[in-house]
Amino acid sequence: MKINKDQLQEALTIVQPGLASKDIIEQANSFAFLDDKVVTYNDRISLSHPIEGLDIRGAIYAEELYKLLQKIKEGEINISIDKNEVNLKFGKGSARLTLQEEIKIPLIPIKGEWEKLPDNFNRFLKFAMSACSKDMSQPELTCVNVKTNGIIQATDSYKISHCDLKKPMPVEDFLLPASMTKDVIKINPTHVNKKGDDKWIHFKNEKGTVISCRLMESEKDYPTLQKHLNIEGEQIQLPKTTAEILGKAWVFAKRDNLLEETIRISIESKRMVVFSQSETGSFSEKTLIHYEGNPVEFLIAPHLLIDILKETNQCILNENFIKFEGEGWQYASALQSEE
C-alpha cells in the first residue's frame, strides 16, 4: 500500500502524547495500528487518529518509526506486511520494523452519541488550568472542575479561575486533571462523550482525532468559588506596553510543561516591573503605571495574562488580591507585599 508520508507523520505526531516513556504497560511505548487509524495509550490518556489508505493491524515500537519518518524526504512510502514485519520502501531506501500482531493496550470503549461542546469550552478550559494546584495532598484541586451547568473553575487556594459557558454541558460534572488539559486543548475538540466507562471522558475534533482522559475521582465536593470573587479595591489599568513586555519575558519563562510557566509582576508607586527567570538567564523590564498604593507583587502564567490583555487591561487591586474580569470569566490571585 502507498501512504502519504506527511499524513502518516502528522497522525503519529497527534497521538504521540498518549505514549509512555517507559513500557510500564505492555505496548504503551508503541503505536497501535487498527486498520485505518493509529492509537496510543499510557493509562492516563489514549489518543487515536485516522490515516487515509492505511490497512495495518498490530503494534510498532514508536521511537524508531517516528524518528525514521522525520528523516525521510520522499513524499510517499510503500508499506507491505511480511509475517511479523512491516516493510517500508522510500526512494532508494528501505526499512523493516517488527510488527506485534496482537494489540495488547486497552482499547477504551466509547458508547452512545457524541454531544456538541458549547462555544468557548476550549478557551475557558485553557483559561482555568493555570489556577490548578500541583499539590497532590488535595487531588481535586489539581483538576479543572467542569460542571453540568456550564461553570468551568479551578483553584489552588491562592488563585481562582471561574468561567461561565452560558450554556449547559451535555455531560455530568467531572474533574479533569490539569496535566491533561493541554492535550485536550491541542486537538481543539468540538464534541464530547461520557457514556462509556465513568472513569473516562472522550473528546473528538472535526478531523476525527479522539482523546480519552482518565478522570480524577474524589470523595470531596469541589469547593464553591464564585463567593470568593467578590473583591473590592482600586481599579487600575495595566500599561499598554504590558503585552509587548510579556512577549519578551516569556522567552525566559518557557518550560516543557505549559503549567510550569510563570512570571512575576511587581507594582509600586508609578512603576511596574515584569520579571522572569530560566536556568540559564533572567529578564526584567520596568514601565510606568498609574498607581500610588503600597508595593505588591503576584505570579501569573504568561499565556494567561496575554489572553486576558486581549480583552481588558483593567483590574481591581487591593492589599490582598488582584482581580481581572471579562465576558463570562473572572480570575483572581492572592498578592504578597514586596519585602
N, C-alpha and C positions, 0 to 999 in steps of 0.2 A: 504494500500500500504506500502511496505517496502522501506525505504530510507537509504542510507549510511549516517551515522551521520556526518562523517568528510567532505563529499562532500557538505552536506547541510550547515554546519557551515562555510566552505570555501566560499560558494556562498554568504552567509549573510555578511561575513567579507568584501568581494569585493564590495558589494553595500552599505555598511554602510556609506561611505562619503556622500551619497545622502540623508541621514536622516536629519531632522531638530531637534534641541534640544527642541524646543517648537512647539506645534501644531498650529502654526500661519495659516498654510494652512491645511485643513482637511486631515488627514491620512499622513501628512508629517513626523510624527514620527512612522510610521508603515511600515512593509514590505508588499508590494502588490504582491500577487502571481497570475500570469496569466498562468494557466495550467502548463507548464514545465519551467517557468522562474520566477525570483523574480525581482521586480522593486522598486526603491526608487526615491523620488522627493522632492526637497526643494526650488524650484523656481529659484535656481542658476544652479544646475546640476541635472541630472537624470541618474541613473545607472541601468543596467539590466544585468542579468547573467543566463544562462540556468542551470537547475538542472535535471539530468537524472532520469527518473522514477517518477517524481513528477506530480501530477494531482490535483491541488488545484486552486480555483479561489476565491479570496477575500483578505481582508487586516487583518493582525495580528499585534497587538501592539509590537513594535520591542524590547524594553528593556527586557521584561520578557522572550521572546522566545530566544533571543541571550544569555542571562545570563544562562538560563536553559541548553542550548546546551553545554556551557562551563563546566558545572558540570557533564554532563552525560558521563560515562566511556564506556558504551556499544557501539559497532561499528555500530549497526543497530537500527533503530527506526521504529515502526509500527505506521502509521498515518491513522486515519479514520475521516470522517466528519459526524457530527450528528447535523442537522439543522444549527444553528449559532455557533457551537463549533467545534474546532479541537481537537481530542483526540490523545495524544501521549503515546505510551507504550514502555518501555525500561527496560530490565531486570525485576526486581520486582517492578519497579516504574511506575507511570503514571501521566499525567498532562492534564488539559483541558484549552484551550485558546479560548477566544472569537474571532469568525470569522465574520468580516463585509463583507457580501456577495457583496455589491455594492462597486466597486472601484471608489473612488472619486478624487484621484490625477490625474492631467492632464497626458495623455499619448502623448508624443511628436511624431508627425508624421515624419517618415523617408521615403523619396521618392527616386526613381531612383536607379542607380547602385552605389555601393561602389567603390571608387578610391584608388589605392595603394599609400601610402605615400612614398616620397623619402627617401633614406638612410640618416641616421644622423638626421632625424626630431626630434626624442625623445631626442637625445643627445644635439642638439642645442636649443631645447625648454627649457631644464633644464639649459643650459648654459646662456640663455638670461634672464630667470626670475629673477635672482639675481640683475639685473640692474634696475628693475622696481621701480617706486616711490610708496610711501604709502600715498601721499598727494592727497586727492580726489578733491582738487580745480582744478587740471589738470587731470581729469579722464583718458584721453587717455594714460598718462604716467604711470598709474598703470597697464598697459597691455603690453603683448608681441605683437608686430606687425608682423604678418606673411603675406608676400606678394606673389602674384601670380608668380613673377619672381624668387622665391626661397630664398629671403632675409628674415631672422628672426632677429629682432632687438628690443632693449629696452633701455630706458634711464630714469634716474630720474633727469637729468640736471647736475649731478655730476659724474655719472658712465655711460659708454656706452658699450653695447654688440652688436656686429654686426657679423652675421653668414651668410654664403652663401652655400646653399644646392647643388649648381652647376646644379640643375635641377629645372624646374618649379613646383610649387604646382598645383595640379589638381583642386583647388577651388579658388575663388576670394579672394582678400585681406580681412583680418579680424583682429580684436583686441580681444585677449583672456586675460581676467583678470588674473593677476599673481596668485591670490588666488586659481585659478582652475588648474593652470599648473601642480602642484604636483600630483593632482588626475588623470590628463590625462597621465602623465609620468608613474604613478604607474601601469596602466594596460598595458603599453608597446604596444600602438596601431600600427597596420600595415596598416589600411585603414581609409579613411575619407569620409564624405558625408555632403554636404551643400545644398542639393537640396530641402529640405522641407521649413520650416519657416526660413526666412532670419535672424531672431534674434537668431537662434540656429545653432550650428555646432556639428557633431556627429563623434566619433572615435570608432573603433572596433578593437579588437585583435583576435589572432588565436583561442582563447578559446571560442569566441562568446560573450565576455563581450562588452557591448556598454556603452559609456559615452556621454551624451548630455550636452553641455555647453551653457549657455546664453551669447551671445557676448555683448561686450561693443559697444554702439552706440555713435558716436562722430560727431559733426558738423565740427571739425577741421581736417585738413590733418595731418597725423603723420609726424613729422619733418624728414628731410633727415640727417642721422647721419654720413655716411661714410666720409663726408668732414671734420668732426671734429676729425678724427682719424689720420690725417697727423701730427704726433707728432715726433719731433726730440729731441735727447738728448744722454746721455751717456748710452751705452749698458753694463749692468751688469748681473751677474749670481747670483741667489739666492743660498744659501748654499745647498749642497747635503742632509743635515740633515733636511731641511725645512719640508718635508712631515712627517717625524717622529715626529717633534715638533708639527706640526699641529694636528696630531692624539691625542696628549695629551691636547692641547689647546681646542680641540673640546668638550672634556668632560665638560668643564665649559661654552661652548658656546651653548650647546644643548637647544633647545626650542621646545615646542609643534608644533610650526609652523616653517617649514624649512626656510621660508622667513625672519624670525626674527633672525636667527643665524648669528653672526658676530664676527670677531676677529680684533684686532688692531696690525699692524706691524709697528714698528719704525726702521728707518735705519739712521745711522750716521757713522762717520768715523770708519771703520773697525769693526762695531758692528751692529747686527740686533737683535731686541727684539720682541718676539711674546707674545701678552697679550690677555687674555680672562677673562670674569667675569660672574658669575651667582648670584642668590640672596643669596646664602649661602657660596660662596667662589670665589677664583680667581686663575689664573695661569699666570706665567711669565717665559720665558726662553730666555737666551742670547746665541748668537752664532756669530762666526767671519764671516765677509763678505768683499770682495774686493771692497771697496767703500771709496772715500776720499772727497765726496761733503758735502753740508750743510745738517743738520738733517731734515728728512722728515718723515711723517707717513701717513698711509692710512688704511681704513677699507675694509674688504672683507669677503664674505661668505666662511667659511672653506671648504665646499664641492666643491665650485667653484675653489678655489686655488689648492686643491688636484687634481681635474681633469686637471687643467692647467699644473701642475707639472708632470703629466703622459706623457705629450707631450713635454714640454720645461720648463727649469728653467731660461731662459733668458728673460730679459725685458729691455725696454727703460725708462730711468728715467731722468727727468729734474726738475726744481724748481716748476713746476705746476702739472705735471702728471706722472703717471706710466702706461706703456702700455705693454701688452702681446700679442703675435701673434702666430698663428699656422695654420694648414691646414684648410682653409675655415672659420676661425674665428679671430676676434680681440676683445680685451677687454681693456678699459682704465678707469682710475679712477683719479679724482682730488685729489691732495695732499694738506696737510696742514702742514706748518712748525711747528716743536715742539717748545713749549714755555719753 
